[in-house]
Amino acid sequence: MVAQGTVDLGVIMLGNVDESIFLREIRRNKLQFTQLFIDELCFVVRSDHPLAVQETVKLKDILQYPYYTYGEALTEKTLALFAEYNPEQEIVQIDDRDSLRRMILYSDGSTVMPLSNKQCTQEQFAGLTFLSIEDFSYLCKIGWLHNGERLSKAERRVVRELQDESLLLCR
């Protein structure tokens, strides 16, 4: 949306699996990305999921269950990684975040969410558990994206709030 000019400022997450793809697109569209903090993506399942009782889980274990993704968040590189562990992985695309969370609550499926969302997610959706994946770490950069033009006063205020909030999340 920032690239198309429909918004001037966006908050995005760049994952370490496919970061280079997004950075290439950012440069191609003459956009600027400013990192706020580094987070870790965790698999999220319902609290009574068969894997939720285990202290640690391997990636191959979690990928035996359906995977729900928000919008078109999965890149070819991520899909290839998943296929290494389960070539017949069931992947369901959901375009509404609340529907995605409800699907996780009422099925054996999983999704990924930033670890910084854990408290908020568990308050709003009691019954979700963040899993520790023993053999897989997926770091991501959370930051803001803009078109390189001078930011308006309101946009600068939003960026300051994002920076302040990110300091709280990183404690």
C-alpha positions as a Markdown table, in Angstrom:
| # | Residue | x | y | z |
|---|---|---|---|---|
| 1 | Met | 0.0 | 0.0 | 0.0 |
| 2 | Val | 2.9 | 2.3 | 0.7 |
| 3 | Ala | 4.4 | 1.4 | -2.7 |
| 4 | Gln | 1.1 | 2.2 | -4.5 |
| 5 | Gly | 0.9 | 5.5 | -2.7 |
| 6 | Thr | -2.4 | 4.7 | -0.9 |
| 7 | Val | -0.7 | 5.2 | 2.5 |
| 8 | Asp | 2.4 | 7.1 | 3.4 |
| 9 | Leu | 3.5 | 5.0 | 6.4 |
| 10 | Gly | 3.3 | 1.3 | 7.2 |
| 11 | Val | 4.4 | -1.0 | 9.9 |
| 12 | Ile | 5.9 | -4.3 | 8.6 |
| 13 | Met | 7.7 | -7.4 | 9.7 |
| 14 | Leu | 10.6 | -8.8 | 7.8 |
| 15 | Gly | 11.4 | -12.4 | 8.5 |
| 16 | Asn | 14.9 | -13.8 | 8.4 |
| 17 | Val | 13.8 | -16.6 | 6.0 |
| 18 | Asp | 12.6 | -14.2 | 3.3 |
| 19 | Glu | 14.0 | -10.8 | 4.3 |
| 20 | Ser | 16.1 | -10.4 | 1.1 |
| 21 | Ile | 13.0 | -10.6 | -1.1 |
| 22 | Phe | 11.2 | -7.8 | 0.8 |
| 23 | Leu | 14.3 | -5.6 | 1.0 |
| 24 | Arg | 14.7 | -5.9 | -2.8 |
| 25 | Glu | 11.1 | -4.9 | -3.3 |
| 26 | Ile | 11.5 | -2.0 | -0.9 |
| 27 | Arg | 14.6 | -0.7 | -2.8 |
| 28 | Arg | 12.8 | -1.3 | -6.2 |
| 29 | Asn | 9.9 | 0.8 | -5.1 |
| 30 | Lys | 12.2 | 3.5 | -3.6 |
| 31 | Leu | 10.8 | 3.0 | -0.1 |
| 32 | Gln | 12.7 | 3.3 | 3.2 |
| 33 | Phe | 12.5 | 0.8 | 6.0 |
| 34 | Thr | 13.5 | 1.8 | 9.6 |
| 35 | Gln | 13.9 | -1.0 | 12.1 |
| 36 | Leu | 12.2 | -0.6 | 15.5 |
| 37 | Phe | 13.2 | -3.9 | 17.1 |
| 38 | Ile | 14.0 | -7.6 | 16.5 |
| 39 | Asp | 11.4 | -10.1 | 17.5 |
| 40 | Glu | 11.0 | -13.9 | 17.3 |
| 41 | Leu | 8.1 | -15.6 | 15.5 |
| 42 | Cys | 6.6 | -18.4 | 17.5 |
| 43 | Phe | 4.1 | -21.1 | 16.5 |
| 44 | Val | 0.8 | -20.6 | 18.2 |
| 45 | Val | -1.8 | -23.4 | 18.9 |
| 46 | Arg | -4.8 | -23.8 | 21.2 |
| 47 | Ser | -3.9 | -24.6 | 24.8 |
| 48 | Asp | -5.3 | -28.2 | 24.6 |
| 49 | His | -3.5 | -29.0 | 21.3 |
| 50 | Pro | -1.7 | -32.3 | 21.3 |
| 51 | Leu | 1.7 | -30.6 | 21.1 |
| 52 | Ala | 0.9 | -27.9 | 23.8 |
| 53 | Val | 1.8 | -30.3 | 26.6 |
| 54 | Gln | 5.3 | -30.9 | 25.4 |
| 55 | Glu | 8.1 | -28.7 | 26.8 |
| 56 | Thr | 9.7 | -28.3 | 23.4 |
| 57 | Val | 8.5 | -29.2 | 19.9 |
| 58 | Lys | 10.4 | -29.8 | 16.6 |
| 59 | Leu | 9.4 | -28.1 | 13.4 |
| 60 | Lys | 8.5 | -31.5 | 11.7 |
| 61 | Asp | 6.0 | -32.1 | 14.6 |
| 62 | Ile | 4.1 | -28.9 | 14.2 |
| 63 | Leu | 4.0 | -29.1 | 10.5 |
| 64 | Gln | 2.1 | -32.4 | 10.7 |
| 65 | Tyr | -0.9 | -30.2 | 11.5 |
| 66 | Pro | -2.7 | -27.6 | 9.3 |
| 67 | Tyr | -1.0 | -24.2 | 9.1 |
| 68 | Tyr | -3.1 | -21.1 | 8.9 |
| 69 | Thr | -1.6 | -18.0 | 7.3 |
| 70 | Tyr | -2.8 | -14.4 | 7.4 |
| 71 | Gly | -3.3 | -13.2 | 3.8 |
| 72 | Glu | -0.4 | -13.9 | 1.5 |
| 73 | Ala | 2.2 | -13.9 | 4.2 |
| 74 | Leu | 4.0 | -17.0 | 3.0 |
| 75 | Thr | 6.7 | -16.6 | 0.3 |
| 76 | Glu | 8.1 | -19.3 | -2.0 |
| 77 | Lys | 11.1 | -19.7 | 0.2 |
| 78 | Thr | 9.0 | -20.3 | 3.4 |
| 79 | Leu | 6.8 | -22.8 | 1.5 |
| 80 | Ala | 9.9 | -24.7 | 0.3 |
| 81 | Leu | 11.2 | -24.8 | 3.9 |
| 82 | Phe | 7.8 | -26.2 | 5.1 |
| 83 | Ala | 7.8 | -28.7 | 2.2 |
| 84 | Glu | 11.2 | -30.1 | 3.4 |
| 85 | Tyr | 9.5 | -31.2 | 6.6 |
| 86 | Asn | 6.0 | -32.1 | 5.2 |
| 87 | Pro | 5.6 | -32.1 | 1.4 |
| 88 | Glu | 1.8 | -32.4 | 1.9 |
| 89 | Gln | 1.5 | -29.6 | 4.4 |
| 90 | Glu | -2.1 | -28.3 | 4.5 |
| 91 | Ile | -1.9 | -24.5 | 4.3 |
| 92 | Val | -5.0 | -22.4 | 4.6 |
| 93 | Gln | -5.0 | -18.7 | 3.8 |
| 94 | Ile | -7.3 | -16.5 | 6.0 |
| 95 | Asp | -7.7 | -12.8 | 5.3 |
| 96 | Asp | -9.1 | -11.7 | 8.7 |
| 97 | Arg | -6.9 | -11.7 | 11.8 |
| 98 | Asp | -9.8 | -12.5 | 14.2 |
| 99 | Ser | -11.0 | -15.4 | 12.1 |
| 100 | Leu | -7.4 | -16.7 | 12.0 |
| 101 | Arg | -7.2 | -16.6 | 15.8 |
| 102 | Arg | -10.6 | -18.3 | 16.1 |
| 103 | Met | -9.5 | -21.1 | 13.7 |
| 104 | Ile | -6.5 | -21.7 | 15.9 |
| 105 | Leu | -8.7 | -21.9 | 19.0 |
| 106 | Tyr | -11.1 | -24.5 | 17.5 |
| 107 | Ser | -8.8 | -26.7 | 15.5 |
| 108 | Asp | -5.5 | -28.6 | 15.6 |
| 109 | Gly | -3.9 | -26.0 | 13.2 |
| 110 | Ser | -1.2 | -23.5 | 14.0 |
| 111 | Thr | 0.0 | -20.1 | 12.8 |
| 112 | Val | 3.0 | -17.9 | 13.7 |
| 113 | Met | 2.9 | -14.7 | 15.7 |
| 114 | Pro | 5.6 | -12.4 | 17.0 |
| 115 | Leu | 6.6 | -13.3 | 20.6 |
| 116 | Ser | 5.9 | -9.6 | 21.5 |
| 117 | Asn | 2.2 | -10.3 | 20.8 |
| 118 | Lys | 2.1 | -13.0 | 23.4 |
| 119 | Gln | 0.6 | -11.1 | 26.3 |
| 120 | Cys | -1.9 | -9.2 | 24.2 |
| 121 | Thr | -3.0 | -12.3 | 22.3 |
| 122 | Gln | -3.4 | -14.4 | 25.4 |
| 123 | Glu | -5.5 | -11.6 | 27.1 |
| 124 | Gln | -7.8 | -11.2 | 24.1 |
| 125 | Phe | -7.9 | -14.9 | 23.1 |
| 126 | Ala | -7.6 | -17.0 | 26.2 |
| 127 | Gly | -6.8 | -20.6 | 25.2 |
| 128 | Leu | -3.9 | -19.9 | 22.9 |
| 129 | Thr | -0.3 | -21.1 | 23.6 |
| 130 | Phe | 3.0 | -20.0 | 22.1 |
| 131 | Leu | 5.2 | -23.0 | 21.4 |
| 132 | Ser | 9.0 | -23.2 | 21.7 |
| 133 | Ile | 10.4 | -24.9 | 18.5 |
| 134 | Glu | 13.6 | -26.7 | 19.4 |
| 135 | Asp | 15.2 | -26.9 | 16.0 |
| 136 | Phe | 13.9 | -23.7 | 14.4 |
| 137 | Ser | 14.3 | -20.0 | 15.1 |
| 138 | Tyr | 12.6 | -17.4 | 13.0 |
| 139 | Leu | 13.8 | -13.9 | 13.9 |
| 140 | Cys | 12.0 | -11.0 | 12.3 |
| 141 | Lys | 12.6 | -7.2 | 12.1 |
| 142 | Ile | 9.7 | -5.1 | 13.0 |
| 143 | Gly | 9.9 | -1.6 | 11.6 |
| 144 | Trp | 8.2 | 1.1 | 9.7 |
| 145 | Leu | 8.1 | 1.7 | 6.0 |
| 146 | His | 7.6 | 5.0 | 4.2 |
| 147 | Asn | 8.0 | 6.5 | 0.7 |
| 148 | Gly | 11.0 | 8.6 | 1.5 |
| 149 | Glu | 9.1 | 11.9 | 1.5 |
| 150 | Arg | 9.3 | 14.1 | 4.5 |
| 151 | Leu | 6.8 | 12.8 | 7.1 |
| 152 | Ser | 3.9 | 15.0 | 8.2 |
| 153 | Lys | 3.6 | 16.1 | 11.8 |
| 154 | Ala | 1.0 | 13.4 | 12.5 |
| 155 | Glu | 3.2 | 10.7 | 10.8 |
| 156 | Arg | 6.2 | 11.8 | 12.9 |
| 157 | Arg | 4.0 | 11.4 | 16.0 |
| 158 | Val | 3.0 | 7.9 | 15.0 |
| 159 | Val | 6.6 | 7.0 | 14.5 |
| 160 | Arg | 7.6 | 8.4 | 17.9 |
| 161 | Glu | 4.8 | 6.3 | 19.5 |
| 162 | Leu | 6.0 | 3.2 | 17.6 |
| 163 | Gln | 9.5 | 3.8 | 18.9 |
| 164 | Asp | 8.3 | 4.4 | 22.5 |
| 165 | Glu | 6.2 | 1.2 | 22.4 |
| 166 | Ser | 9.0 | -0.8 | 20.9 |
| 167 | Leu | 11.3 | 0.2 | 23.8 |
| 168 | Leu | 8.7 | -1.2 | 26.2 |
| 169 | Leu | 8.4 | -4.5 | 24.2 |
| 170 | Cys | 12.1 | -5.0 | 24.2 |
| 171 | Arg | 12.6 | -4.8 | 28.0 |
